[in-house]
Amino acid sequence: MERFYVSKLPSADGFLVIHVQTCNIVPQEGDRVFLGMSRTSSHAVDVAQNLFKKVRLCECCSLTNVDAIVDGAEEAFLASQRA
């Protein structure tokens, strides 16, 4: 599971940007809102859309990359439990 945050300040295009905690450009604590922990970034986007009008996923935290990291970690954990 990843921790997701949304920026409090809009980007140049007017959107509030959603990041995972490990993102290199996640805003500082005072400049972000915790969205919760989720297995997928699509869930984090849904949560943010219920709170704010214009949101998008960070380009560095693209949907495919975040979900692939989470899925990969889960697969590694499950494999270690079978061994």
RAZIHU-V891851 format. One record per pair of residues at least 6 apart in sequence whose ideal C-beta (glycine too) atoms are under 7 Angstrom apart, sorted by sequence separation. I is the first residue (numbers start at 1). J is the second residue. D is the distance in Angstrom with one decimal. If there is no record, write none. Layout:
# RAZIHU-V891851
i: [I/I]
j: [J/J]
d: [D/D]
This chain:
# RAZIHU-V891851
i: [10/11/26/38/49/57/19/48/7/35/6/7/45/6/36/6/35/45/35/4/5/4/5/41/3/18/2/3/2/7/41/5/42/9/41/8/7/8/7/8/41/6/18/41/5/6/18/40/5/5/6/5/18/40/4/39/4/25/3/4/2/23/25/1/2/16/24/1/18/23/1/16/18/23/15/16/17/18/19/4/14/15/18/15/17/20/6/19/6/20/6/2/2]
j: [16/17/32/44/55/63/26/55/16/44/16/17/55/17/47/18/47/57/48/18/19/20/21/57/20/35/20/21/21/27/61/26/63/31/63/31/31/32/32/33/66/32/44/67/32/33/45/67/33/34/35/35/48/70/35/70/36/58/37/38/37/58/60/37/38/52/60/38/55/60/39/54/56/61/54/55/56/57/58/44/54/55/58/56/58/61/48/61/52/66/55/66/70]
d: [5.7/5.4/6.7/5.1/5.8/5.9/4.1/4.2/5.2/5.1/5.1/4.8/6.7/7.0/6.1/5.0/4.8/6.0/5.7/6.1/5.3/6.0/6.8/5.8/6.8/6.9/4.7/4.0/6.7/4.8/6.7/6.0/6.6/6.1/5.1/5.2/6.3/6.1/5.6/6.2/4.3/6.5/5.6/6.0/4.2/5.2/6.1/5.4/6.5/5.7/5.7/6.1/5.4/7.0/4.3/5.7/6.4/6.9/5.5/5.9/6.7/5.9/6.0/4.5/6.4/5.2/6.2/6.5/6.0/5.5/5.7/6.5/6.9/5.1/4.7/4.9/6.2/5.0/4.7/3.7/5.8/6.0/6.2/4.6/5.0/5.0/4.8/5.4/6.8/5.7/6.2/6.5/5.8]
